[in-house]
Amino acid sequence: MTAPAVQAPQISPEQAARIRAAYEELGCQLAEAFQALGELMQQMVRALRPALRGLVRLADYRRERLRVMHREYRRRLRHRRRRAR
C-alpha cells in the first residue's frame, strides 16, 4: 500500500512577498540585537579589565612565593640528608 501524496500548500505571490518582508525584518532585528549584545560585552570587558589585572598580579605573587617556599624546602631537605650521613 502506498502512502497518499502530500499536497504542498500553494502560496500566492503576495503571501510570498509578505513572508519575505517579515524574514528580512527579522534579520534586521537580530542584527540590532547582536550589535547591542556586542556593545554590552565590550562594556563588561572594559569594566572587568582593571579587576582582572589585580587578580593576575596576585596569582603571579602567589606563584612566586610558592616557588620560593618550594626551593627553600628542597634546600633544607638536602642539608638534612647531608647531616644524616
N, CA, C and O atoms as a CHARMM CRD file, in Angstrom:
* protein
*
  340
    1    1 MET  N      0.84000  -1.16800   0.00000 PROA 1      0.00000
    2    1 MET  CA     0.00000   0.00000   0.00000 PROA 1      0.00000
    3    1 MET  C      0.89100   1.24000   0.00000 PROA 1      0.00000
    4    1 MET  O      1.84300   1.31100   0.77700 PROA 1      0.00000
    5    2 THR  N      0.60800   2.18100  -0.82600 PROA 2      0.00000
    6    2 THR  CA     1.41700   3.39300  -0.91900 PROA 2      0.00000
    7    2 THR  C      0.77400   4.49700  -0.09100 PROA 2      0.00000
    8    2 THR  O     -0.44500   4.56100   0.07200 PROA 2      0.00000
    9    3 ALA  N      1.64200   5.36200   0.42300 PROA 3      0.00000
   10    3 ALA  CA     1.14400   6.48100   1.22500 PROA 3      0.00000
   11    3 ALA  C      0.52100   7.51900   0.30100 PROA 3      0.00000
   12    3 ALA  O      0.97200   7.71500  -0.82700 PROA 3      0.00000
   13    4 PRO  N     -0.49800   8.16500   0.78300 PROA 4      0.00000
   14    4 PRO  CA    -1.10400   9.20500  -0.06000 PROA 4      0.00000
   15    4 PRO  C     -0.12700  10.35900  -0.27500 PROA 4      0.00000
   16    4 PRO  O      0.66700  10.68600   0.60700 PROA 4      0.00000
   17    5 ALA  N     -0.19200  10.95300  -1.42400 PROA 5      0.00000
   18    5 ALA  CA     0.69300  12.07600  -1.73800 PROA 5      0.00000
   19    5 ALA  C      0.31700  13.26900  -0.87400 PROA 5      0.00000
   20    5 ALA  O     -0.86000  13.56800  -0.67300 PROA 5      0.00000
   21    6 VAL  N      1.33300  13.93800  -0.37200 PROA 6      0.00000
   22    6 VAL  CA     1.09600  15.12300   0.46200 PROA 6      0.00000
   23    6 VAL  C      0.99400  16.32300  -0.46600 PROA 6      0.00000
   24    6 VAL  O      1.86300  16.57600  -1.30100 PROA 6      0.00000
   25    7 GLN  N     -0.06900  17.02900  -0.29100 PROA 7      0.00000
   26    7 GLN  CA    -0.28400  18.21300  -1.12500 PROA 7      0.00000
   27    7 GLN  C      0.37300  19.41100  -0.45000 PROA 7      0.00000
   28    7 GLN  O     -0.00300  19.78600   0.66100 PROA 7      0.00000
   29    8 ALA  N      1.34700  20.00700  -1.11500 PROA 8      0.00000
   30    8 ALA  CA     2.01400  21.18700  -0.56900 PROA 8      0.00000
   31    8 ALA  C      1.07600  22.37800  -0.70000 PROA 8      0.00000
   32    8 ALA  O      0.40900  22.54500  -1.72100 PROA 8      0.00000
   33    9 PRO  N      1.03000  23.20100   0.33600 PROA 9      0.00000
   34    9 PRO  CA     0.14300  24.37600   0.24900 PROA 9      0.00000
   35    9 PRO  C      0.63700  25.34900  -0.81700 PROA 9      0.00000
   36    9 PRO  O      1.83600  25.59000  -0.95600 PROA 9      0.00000
   37   10 GLN  N     -0.28100  25.88000  -1.53800 PROA 10     0.00000
   38   10 GLN  CA     0.06200  26.84600  -2.57700 PROA 10     0.00000
   39   10 GLN  C      0.10000  28.23900  -1.96000 PROA 10     0.00000
   40   10 GLN  O     -0.85100  28.65900  -1.30000 PROA 10     0.00000
   41   11 ILE  N      1.18900  28.94200  -2.17400 PROA 11     0.00000
   42   11 ILE  CA     1.35600  30.28900  -1.61200 PROA 11     0.00000
   43   11 ILE  C      1.20500  31.28600  -2.75400 PROA 11     0.00000
   44   11 ILE  O      1.82700  31.16000  -3.80800 PROA 11     0.00000
   45   12 SER  N      0.38000  32.25500  -2.51400 PROA 12     0.00000
   46   12 SER  CA     0.18600  33.28500  -3.54000 PROA 12     0.00000
   47   12 SER  C      1.40500  34.20800  -3.54700 PROA 12     0.00000
   48   12 SER  O      2.13900  34.27500  -2.56100 PROA 12     0.00000
   49   13 PRO  N      1.61800  34.90600  -4.63800 PROA 13     0.00000
   50   13 PRO  CA     2.77700  35.82700  -4.71100 PROA 13     0.00000
   51   13 PRO  C      2.75500  36.89900  -3.62400 PROA 13     0.00000
   52   13 PRO  O      3.80800  37.29300  -3.12300 PROA 13     0.00000
   53   14 GLU  N      1.57200  37.37200  -3.25700 PROA 14     0.00000
   54   14 GLU  CA     1.52000  38.41000  -2.19700 PROA 14     0.00000
   55   14 GLU  C      1.86800  37.81000  -0.83900 PROA 14     0.00000
   56   14 GLU  O      2.50700  38.46800  -0.01800 PROA 14     0.00000
   57   15 GLN  N      1.45100  36.55600  -0.59200 PROA 15     0.00000
   58   15 GLN  CA     1.84000  35.88900   0.65400 PROA 15     0.00000
   59   15 GLN  C      3.35000  35.67600   0.69200 PROA 15     0.00000
   60   15 GLN  O      3.98400  35.87100   1.72900 PROA 15     0.00000
   61   16 ALA  N      3.92100  35.27600  -0.44000 PROA 16     0.00000
   62   16 ALA  CA     5.36800  35.07900  -0.51200 PROA 16     0.00000
   63   16 ALA  C      6.10400  36.38600  -0.24300 PROA 16     0.00000
   64   16 ALA  O      7.12600  36.40200   0.44400 PROA 16     0.00000
   65   17 ALA  N      5.57400  37.49000  -0.79400 PROA 17     0.00000
   66   17 ALA  CA     6.20200  38.79800  -0.58000 PROA 17     0.00000
   67   17 ALA  C      6.12600  39.18300   0.89500 PROA 17     0.00000
   68   17 ALA  O      7.08800  39.72400   1.44100 PROA 17     0.00000
   69   18 ARG  N      4.98600  38.91000   1.55300 PROA 18     0.00000
   70   18 ARG  CA     4.83700  39.22700   2.98800 PROA 18     0.00000
   71   18 ARG  C      5.79800  38.39600   3.82300 PROA 18     0.00000
   72   18 ARG  O      6.41000  38.89900   4.76600 PROA 18     0.00000
   73   19 ILE  N      5.92800  37.11700   3.47100 PROA 19     0.00000
   74   19 ILE  CA     6.84500  36.23300   4.20300 PROA 19     0.00000
   75   19 ILE  C      8.28300  36.72100   4.03200 PROA 19     0.00000
   76   19 ILE  O      9.04600  36.77500   4.99600 PROA 19     0.00000
   77   20 ARG  N      8.64700  37.07600   2.79900 PROA 20     0.00000
   78   20 ARG  CA     9.99500  37.57000   2.53300 PROA 20     0.00000
   79   20 ARG  C     10.26900  38.85200   3.32300 PROA 20     0.00000
   80   20 ARG  O     11.34800  39.00400   3.89500 PROA 20     0.00000
   81   21 ALA  N      9.30500  39.77000   3.36000 PROA 21     0.00000
   82   21 ALA  CA     9.47700  41.03000   4.09100 PROA 21     0.00000
   83   21 ALA  C      9.61300  40.76700   5.59900 PROA 21     0.00000
   84   21 ALA  O     10.44200  41.38300   6.26900 PROA 21     0.00000
   85   22 ALA  N      8.80100  39.85900   6.11700 PROA 22     0.00000
   86   22 ALA  CA     8.88300  39.52800   7.54300 PROA 22     0.00000
   87   22 ALA  C     10.23500  38.90600   7.87000 PROA 22     0.00000
   88   22 ALA  O     10.81200  39.18600   8.92000 PROA 22     0.00000
   89   23 TYR  N     10.74200  38.06100   6.97300 PROA 23     0.00000
   90   23 TYR  CA    12.04000  37.40400   7.17100 PROA 23     0.00000
   91   23 TYR  C     13.16100  38.44100   7.18600 PROA 23     0.00000
   92   23 TYR  O     14.07000  38.36700   8.01300 PROA 23     0.00000
   93   24 GLU  N     13.09200  39.40500   6.27100 PROA 24     0.00000
   94   24 GLU  CA    14.10100  40.46300   6.22300 PROA 24     0.00000
   95   24 GLU  C     14.03500  41.33600   7.47200 PROA 24     0.00000
   96   24 GLU  O     15.07000  41.72600   8.01200 PROA 24     0.00000
   97   25 GLU  N     12.82400  41.64300   7.93200 PROA 25     0.00000
   98   25 GLU  CA    12.66300  42.44400   9.14400 PROA 25     0.00000
   99   25 GLU  C     13.22700  41.70400  10.35700 PROA 25     0.00000
  100   25 GLU  O     13.87300  42.30100  11.21800 PROA 25     0.00000
  101   26 LEU  N     12.97600  40.41500  10.40900 PROA 26     0.00000
  102   26 LEU  CA    13.53100  39.60900  11.49500 PROA 26     0.00000
  103   26 LEU  C     15.05900  39.63200  11.45500 PROA 26     0.00000
  104   26 LEU  O     15.70700  39.72600  12.49700 PROA 26     0.00000
  105   27 GLY  N     15.62700  39.54600  10.26700 PROA 27     0.00000
  106   27 GLY  CA    17.08400  39.62100  10.12700 PROA 27     0.00000
  107   27 GLY  C     17.63500  40.93700  10.63500 PROA 27     0.00000
  108   27 GLY  O     18.66800  40.96400  11.30400 PROA 27     0.00000
  109   28 CYS  N     16.94500  42.04500  10.31900 PROA 28     0.00000
  110   28 CYS  CA    17.37700  43.36700  10.79300 PROA 28     0.00000
  111   28 CYS  C     17.28300  43.44900  12.31500 PROA 28     0.00000
  112   28 CYS  O     18.18400  43.98100  12.96300 PROA 28     0.00000
  113   29 GLN  N     16.20000  42.92600  12.88800 PROA 29     0.00000
  114   29 GLN  CA    16.03500  42.94500  14.34300 PROA 29     0.00000
  115   29 GLN  C     17.13100  42.12400  15.02200 PROA 29     0.00000
  116   29 GLN  O     17.67800  42.53200  16.04700 PROA 29     0.00000
  117   30 LEU  N     17.44200  40.97100  14.44500 PROA 30     0.00000
  118   30 LEU  CA    18.51000  40.14600  15.00900 PROA 30     0.00000
  119   30 LEU  C     19.85700  40.85600  14.93100 PROA 30     0.00000
  120   30 LEU  O     20.64400  40.79700  15.87600 PROA 30     0.00000
  121   31 ALA  N     20.13000  41.52500  13.81700 PROA 31     0.00000
  122   31 ALA  CA    21.39000  42.25100  13.66500 PROA 31     0.00000
  123   31 ALA  C     21.50000  43.34500  14.72700 PROA 31     0.00000
  124   31 ALA  O     22.56400  43.52100  15.31900 PROA 31     0.00000
  125   32 GLU  N     20.41200  44.08200  14.97600 PROA 32     0.00000
  126   32 GLU  CA    20.42000  45.12600  16.00600 PROA 32     0.00000
  127   32 GLU  C     20.64800  44.52800  17.38400 PROA 32     0.00000
  128   32 GLU  O     21.40900  45.06800  18.18700 PROA 32     0.00000
  129   33 ALA  N     19.98700  43.41400  17.65200 PROA 33     0.00000
  130   33 ALA  CA    20.13100  42.78300  18.96400 PROA 33     0.00000
  131   33 ALA  C     21.56600  42.30000  19.17300 PROA 33     0.00000
  132   33 ALA  O     22.12100  42.47300  20.25800 PROA 33     0.00000
  133   34 PHE  N     22.17200  41.70000  18.15400 PROA 34     0.00000
  134   34 PHE  CA    23.54700  41.22200  18.29200 PROA 34     0.00000
  135   34 PHE  C     24.53100  42.37300  18.41000 PROA 34     0.00000
  136   34 PHE  O     25.54400  42.25700  19.10000 PROA 34     0.00000
  137   35 GLN  N     24.23900  43.49400  17.73500 PROA 35     0.00000
  138   35 GLN  CA    25.10100  44.66500  17.86200 PROA 35     0.00000
  139   35 GLN  C     25.03900  45.20100  19.28800 PROA 35     0.00000
  140   35 GLN  O     26.07000  45.54300  19.86800 PROA 35     0.00000
  141   36 ALA  N     23.83000  45.27700  19.85800 PROA 36     0.00000
  142   36 ALA  CA    23.68300  45.73200  21.23700 PROA 36     0.00000
  143   36 ALA  C     24.38100  44.77500  22.20100 PROA 36     0.00000
  144   36 ALA  O     25.00400  45.20400  23.17100 PROA 36     0.00000
  145   37 LEU  N     24.27200  43.49300  21.92900 PROA 37     0.00000
  146   37 LEU  CA    24.93700  42.49200  22.77600 PROA 37     0.00000
  147   37 LEU  C     26.45500  42.64300  22.70300 PROA 37     0.00000
  148   37 LEU  O     27.13700  42.53500  23.72300 PROA 37     0.00000
  149   38 GLY  N     26.98400  42.88800  21.52200 PROA 38     0.00000
  150   38 GLY  CA    28.42000  43.11100  21.36000 PROA 38     0.00000
  151   38 GLY  C     28.89700  44.33000  22.13300 PROA 38     0.00000
  152   38 GLY  O     29.95000  44.29300  22.77000 PROA 38     0.00000
  153   39 GLU  N     28.12400  45.41600  22.07900 PROA 39     0.00000
  154   39 GLU  CA    28.47800  46.62100  22.82300 PROA 39     0.00000
  155   39 GLU  C     28.45100  46.36000  24.33000 PROA 39     0.00000
  156   39 GLU  O     29.31500  46.83600  25.06600 PROA 39     0.00000
  157   40 LEU  N     27.45500  45.60400  24.77600 PROA 40     0.00000
  158   40 LEU  CA    27.36500  45.26100  26.19300 PROA 40     0.00000
  159   40 LEU  C     28.57200  44.43300  26.63200 PROA 40     0.00000
  160   40 LEU  O     29.12100  44.65400  27.71100 PROA 40     0.00000
  161   41 MET  N     28.98000  43.48900  25.80300 PROA 41     0.00000
  162   41 MET  CA    30.14300  42.66500  26.13100 PROA 41     0.00000
  163   41 MET  C     31.41000  43.52200  26.21700 PROA 41     0.00000
  164   41 MET  O     32.24400  43.31100  27.09700 PROA 41     0.00000
  165   42 GLN  N     31.55300  44.48400  25.30700 PROA 42     0.00000
  166   42 GLN  CA    32.71600  45.37200  25.34900 PROA 42     0.00000
  167   42 GLN  C     32.72300  46.19200  26.63400 PROA 42     0.00000
  168   42 GLN  O     33.78000  46.38500  27.23600 PROA 42     0.00000
  169   43 GLN  N     31.55300  46.67900  27.06600 PROA 43     0.00000
  170   43 GLN  CA    31.47100  47.43600  28.32000 PROA 43     0.00000
  171   43 GLN  C     31.85800  46.55400  29.50200 PROA 43     0.00000
  172   43 GLN  O     32.55200  47.00800  30.41200 PROA 43     0.00000
  173   44 MET  N     31.41400  45.30000  29.49600 PROA 44     0.00000
  174   44 MET  CA    31.75500  44.38600  30.58200 PROA 44     0.00000
  175   44 MET  C     33.25500  44.14100  30.63100 PROA 44     0.00000
  176   44 MET  O     33.84900  44.11000  31.70900 PROA 44     0.00000
  177   45 VAL  N     33.86400  43.96600  29.46900 PROA 45     0.00000
  178   45 VAL  CA    35.31100  43.73500  29.42100 PROA 45     0.00000
  179   45 VAL  C     36.04900  44.96200  29.93700 PROA 45     0.00000
  180   45 VAL  O     37.00300  44.83700  30.70500 PROA 45     0.00000
  181   46 ARG  N     35.60800  46.15500  29.51500 PROA 46     0.00000
  182   46 ARG  CA    36.25700  47.37700  29.99500 PROA 46     0.00000
  183   46 ARG  C     36.12100  47.51600  31.50500 PROA 46     0.00000
  184   46 ARG  O     37.04100  47.99700  32.16700 PROA 46     0.00000
  185   47 ALA  N     34.98600  47.10100  32.05700 PROA 47     0.00000
  186   47 ALA  CA    34.77800  47.20500  33.50000 PROA 47     0.00000
  187   47 ALA  C     35.58500  46.15400  34.26000 PROA 47     0.00000
  188   47 ALA  O     36.07100  46.42700  35.35700 PROA 47     0.00000
  189   48 LEU  N     35.73200  44.97000  33.69800 PROA 48     0.00000
  190   48 LEU  CA    36.42200  43.89000  34.40400 PROA 48     0.00000
  191   48 LEU  C     37.93500  43.93600  34.27000 PROA 48     0.00000
  192   48 LEU  O     38.64300  43.38200  35.11200 PROA 48     0.00000
  193   49 ARG  N     38.44000  44.57900  33.24200 PROA 49     0.00000
  194   49 ARG  CA    39.88000  44.55100  32.98200 PROA 49     0.00000
  195   49 ARG  C     40.72000  45.03100  34.17600 PROA 49     0.00000
  196   49 ARG  O     41.69400  44.35800  34.51100 PROA 49     0.00000
  197   50 PRO  N     40.40000  46.15600  34.83800 PROA 50     0.00000
  198   50 PRO  CA    41.21300  46.56300  35.99700 PROA 50     0.00000
  199   50 PRO  C     41.19000  45.54100  37.12700 PROA 50     0.00000
  200   50 PRO  O     42.22000  45.29100  37.75300 PROA 50     0.00000
  201   51 ALA  N     40.04500  44.95700  37.39200 PROA 51     0.00000
  202   51 ALA  CA    39.95600  43.95500  38.46400 PROA 51     0.00000
  203   51 ALA  C     40.76200  42.71300  38.09800 PROA 51     0.00000
  204   51 ALA  O     41.41300  42.11400  38.95400 PROA 51     0.00000
  205   52 LEU  N     40.71600  42.33300  36.83800 PROA 52     0.00000
  206   52 LEU  CA    41.45700  41.14700  36.41300 PROA 52     0.00000
  207   52 LEU  C     42.96100  41.37700  36.48700 PROA 52     0.00000
  208   52 LEU  O     43.71800  40.44900  36.77200 PROA 52     0.00000
  209   53 ARG  N     43.40100  42.61700  36.23100 PROA 53     0.00000
  210   53 ARG  CA    44.82400  42.91200  36.35300 PROA 53     0.00000
  211   53 ARG  C     45.30100  42.64400  37.77000 PROA 53     0.00000
  212   53 ARG  O     46.36900  42.06800  37.97600 PROA 53     0.00000
  213   54 GLY  N     44.50100  43.06800  38.75200 PROA 54     0.00000
  214   54 GLY  CA    44.86400  42.82300  40.14000 PROA 54     0.00000
  215   54 GLY  C     44.91600  41.34300  40.46100 PROA 54     0.00000
  216   54 GLY  O     45.80800  40.89100  41.17900 PROA 54     0.00000
  217   55 LEU  N     43.96700  40.58700  39.93500 PROA 55     0.00000
  218   55 LEU  CA    43.96000  39.14300  40.18200 PROA 55     0.00000
  219   55 LEU  C     45.16700  38.46400  39.54800 PROA 55     0.00000
  220   55 LEU  O     45.73400  37.53700  40.12800 PROA 55     0.00000
  221   56 VAL  N     45.56300  38.91800  38.36300 PROA 56     0.00000
  222   56 VAL  CA    46.72900  38.34200  37.70700 PROA 56     0.00000
  223   56 VAL  C     47.97800  38.64100  38.52500 PROA 56     0.00000
  224   56 VAL  O     48.83300  37.77300  38.69800 PROA 56     0.00000
  225   57 ARG  N     48.08600  39.88000  39.03300 PROA 57     0.00000
  226   57 ARG  CA    49.24400  40.21900  39.86600 PROA 57     0.00000
  227   57 ARG  C     49.26800  39.35500  41.11500 PROA 57     0.00000
  228   57 ARG  O     50.32600  38.87300  41.51900 PROA 57     0.00000
  229   58 LEU  N     48.10500  39.15700  41.73000 PROA 58     0.00000
  230   58 LEU  CA    48.03200  38.32400  42.92700 PROA 58     0.00000
  231   58 LEU  C     48.44300  36.88900  42.61800 PROA 58     0.00000
  232   58 LEU  O     49.18200  36.27300  43.38600 PROA 58     0.00000
  233   59 ALA  N     47.96400  36.35600  41.49500 PROA 59     0.00000
  234   59 ALA  CA    48.32600  34.98700  41.11500 PROA 59     0.00000
  235   59 ALA  C     49.82600  34.88200  40.86300 PROA 59     0.00000
  236   59 ALA  O     50.45600  33.90300  41.26300 PROA 59     0.00000
  237   60 ASP  N     50.40200  35.88800  40.20000 PROA 60     0.00000
  238   60 ASP  CA    51.85300  35.87300  39.96000 PROA 60     0.00000
  239   60 ASP  C     52.61600  35.91500  41.27700 PROA 60     0.00000
  240   60 ASP  O     53.60500  35.20300  41.45000 PROA 60     0.00000
  241   61 TYR  N     52.15300  36.74800  42.20300 PROA 61     0.00000
  242   61 TYR  CA    52.81200  36.86200  43.50400 PROA 61     0.00000
  243   61 TYR  C     52.75000  35.52800  44.24200 PROA 61     0.00000
  244   61 TYR  O     53.75000  35.07500  44.80000 PROA 61     0.00000
  245   62 ARG  N     51.58300  34.90400  44.24500 PROA 62     0.00000
  246   62 ARG  CA    51.43600  33.61900  44.93500 PROA 62     0.00000
  247   62 ARG  C     52.29300  32.53900  44.28400 PROA 62     0.00000
  248   62 ARG  O     52.90800  31.72800  44.97700 PROA 62     0.00000
  249   63 ARG  N     52.33200  32.52900  42.96300 PROA 63     0.00000
  250   63 ARG  CA    53.16200  31.54600  42.25900 PROA 63     0.00000
  251   63 ARG  C     54.62700  31.73900  42.62700 PROA 63     0.00000
  252   63 ARG  O     55.34300  30.76500  42.85900 PROA 63     0.00000
  253   64 GLU  N     55.07800  32.99600  42.68100 PROA 64     0.00000
  254   64 GLU  CA    56.46900  33.27800  43.04400 PROA 64     0.00000
  255   64 GLU  C     56.75200  32.84900  44.47900 PROA 64     0.00000
  256   64 GLU  O     57.79300  32.25200  44.75600 PROA 64     0.00000
  257   65 ARG  N     55.83000  33.15100  45.39300 PROA 65     0.00000
  258   65 ARG  CA    56.02100  32.75700  46.79800 PROA 65     0.00000
  259   65 ARG  C     56.07300  31.23200  46.92200 PROA 65     0.00000
  260   65 ARG  O     56.89000  30.68900  47.66600 PROA 65     0.00000
  261   66 LEU  N     55.20200  30.55800  46.19500 PROA 66     0.00000
  262   66 LEU  CA    55.19200  29.10100  46.25500 PROA 66     0.00000
  263   66 LEU  C     56.50900  28.53500  45.72100 PROA 66     0.00000
  264   66 LEU  O     57.04900  27.58200  46.28200 PROA 66     0.00000
  265   67 ARG  N     57.02000  29.11600  44.64800 PROA 67     0.00000
  266   67 ARG  CA    58.29300  28.66100  44.08900 PROA 67     0.00000
  267   67 ARG  C     59.42100  28.86400  45.09100 PROA 67     0.00000
  268   67 ARG  O     60.25700  27.97900  45.27400 PROA 67     0.00000
  269   68 VAL  N     59.45000  30.02200  45.74100 PROA 68     0.00000
  270   68 VAL  CA    60.49000  30.31300  46.72000 PROA 68     0.00000
  271   68 VAL  C     60.38500  29.34500  47.89900 PROA 68     0.00000
  272   68 VAL  O     61.39200  28.81100  48.36200 PROA 68     0.00000
  273   69 MET  N     59.16000  29.12400  48.37900 PROA 69     0.00000
  274   69 MET  CA    58.97800  28.20900  49.50400 PROA 69     0.00000
  275   69 MET  C     59.40700  26.79400  49.12400 PROA 69     0.00000
  276   69 MET  O     60.01600  26.09100  49.93100 PROA 69     0.00000
  277   70 HSD  N     59.09400  26.37900  47.91200 PROA 70     0.00000
  278   70 HSD  CA    59.45900  25.03600  47.46700 PROA 70     0.00000
  279   70 HSD  C     60.99000  24.90800  47.39600 PROA 70     0.00000
  280   70 HSD  O     61.55200  23.91100  47.85000 PROA 70     0.00000
  281   71 ARG  N     61.65600  25.91400  46.82900 PROA 71     0.00000
  282   71 ARG  CA    63.12000  25.86900  46.74100 PROA 71     0.00000
  283   71 ARG  C     63.75100  25.83200  48.12200 PROA 71     0.00000
  284   71 ARG  O     64.72600  25.11800  48.35000 PROA 71     0.00000
  285   72 GLU  N     63.18800  26.60800  49.04000 PROA 72     0.00000
  286   72 GLU  CA    63.71200  26.61900  50.40700 PROA 72     0.00000
  287   72 GLU  C     63.51100  25.25700  51.06800 PROA 72     0.00000
  288   72 GLU  O     64.40100  24.76000  51.75800 PROA 72     0.00000
  289   73 TYR  N     62.35300  24.66200  50.85700 PROA 73     0.00000
  290   73 TYR  CA    62.07900  23.33900  51.42400 PROA 73     0.00000
  291   73 TYR  C     63.06200  22.31300  50.85700 PROA 73     0.00000
  292   73 TYR  O     63.61000  21.50600  51.60900 PROA 73     0.00000
  293   74 ARG  N     63.29100  22.33200  49.54700 PROA 74     0.00000
  294   74 ARG  CA    64.21800  21.38100  48.92700 PROA 74     0.00000
  295   74 ARG  C     65.64500  21.59600  49.46200 PROA 74     0.00000
  296   74 ARG  O     66.37700  20.63200  49.68900 PROA 74     0.00000
  297   75 ARG  N     66.02500  22.84400  49.65800 PROA 75     0.00000
  298   75 ARG  CA    67.36400  23.13400  50.19200 PROA 75     0.00000
  299   75 ARG  C     67.51800  22.57300  51.60400 PROA 75     0.00000
  300   75 ARG  O     68.52900  21.94700  51.92600 PROA 75     0.00000
  301   76 ARG  N     66.49500  22.80600  52.45300 PROA 76     0.00000
  302   76 ARG  CA    66.55000  22.27600  53.81600 PROA 76     0.00000
  303   76 ARG  C     66.58400  20.74900  53.81400 PROA 76     0.00000
  304   76 ARG  O     67.30600  20.13700  54.60100 PROA 76     0.00000
  305   77 LEU  N     65.80600  20.14400  52.93500 PROA 77     0.00000
  306   77 LEU  CA    65.77400  18.68900  52.84600 PROA 77     0.00000
  307   77 LEU  C     67.14900  18.14800  52.42400 PROA 77     0.00000
  308   77 LEU  O     67.61700  17.13600  52.94600 PROA 77     0.00000
  309   78 ARG  N     67.77800  18.83600  51.48000 PROA 78     0.00000
  310   78 ARG  CA    69.10100  18.41100  51.01600 PROA 78     0.00000
  311   78 ARG  C     70.11600  18.51500  52.15500 PROA 78     0.00000
  312   78 ARG  O     70.93100  17.61000  52.33800 PROA 78     0.00000
  313   79 HSD  N     70.07700  19.60700  52.92300 PROA 79     0.00000
  314   79 HSD  CA    71.00500  19.76500  54.04100 PROA 79     0.00000
  315   79 HSD  C     70.72200  18.73300  55.13100 PROA 79     0.00000
  316   79 HSD  O     71.64700  18.22700  55.76500 PROA 79     0.00000
  317   80 ARG  N     69.45400  18.42500  55.34600 PROA 80     0.00000
  318   80 ARG  CA    69.10100  17.43900  56.35700 PROA 80     0.00000
  319   80 ARG  C     69.64700  16.06900  55.97100 PROA 80     0.00000
  320   80 ARG  O     70.13900  15.32600  56.82000 PROA 80     0.00000
  321   81 ARG  N     69.55700  15.74400  54.68600 PROA 81     0.00000
  322   81 ARG  CA    70.08900  14.45400  54.21800 PROA 81     0.00000
  323   81 ARG  C     71.60300  14.40400  54.38800 PROA 81     0.00000
  324   81 ARG  O     72.15700  13.36400  54.74400 PROA 81     0.00000
  325   82 ARG  N     72.27500  15.53300  54.13300 PROA 82     0.00000
  326   82 ARG  CA    73.73200  15.56700  54.28100 PROA 82     0.00000
  327   82 ARG  C     74.13100  15.34500  55.75200 PROA 82     0.00000
  328   82 ARG  O     75.07000  14.60600  56.04900 PROA 82     0.00000
  329   83 ARG  N     73.39700  16.00100  56.65900 PROA 83     0.00000
  330   83 ARG  CA    73.71000  15.86300  58.08800 PROA 83     0.00000
  331   83 ARG  C     73.41900  14.44700  58.57900 PROA 83     0.00000
  332   83 ARG  O     74.06300  13.97500  59.51600 PROA 83     0.00000
  333   84 ALA  N     72.47100  13.77500  57.96700 PROA 84     0.00000
  334   84 ALA  CA    72.09600  12.43800  58.41700 PROA 84     0.00000
  335   84 ALA  C     73.16200  11.40900  58.05100 PROA 84     0.00000
  336   84 ALA  O     73.20100  10.33800  58.65600 PROA 84     0.00000
  337   85 ARG  N     74.01200  11.69500  57.09600 PROA 85     0.00000
  338   85 ARG  CA    75.02600  10.70600  56.68300 PROA 85     0.00000
  339   85 ARG  C     76.11300  10.54400  57.68400 PROA 85     0.00000
  340   85 ARG  O     77.03100   9.75100  57.47600 PROA 85     0.00000
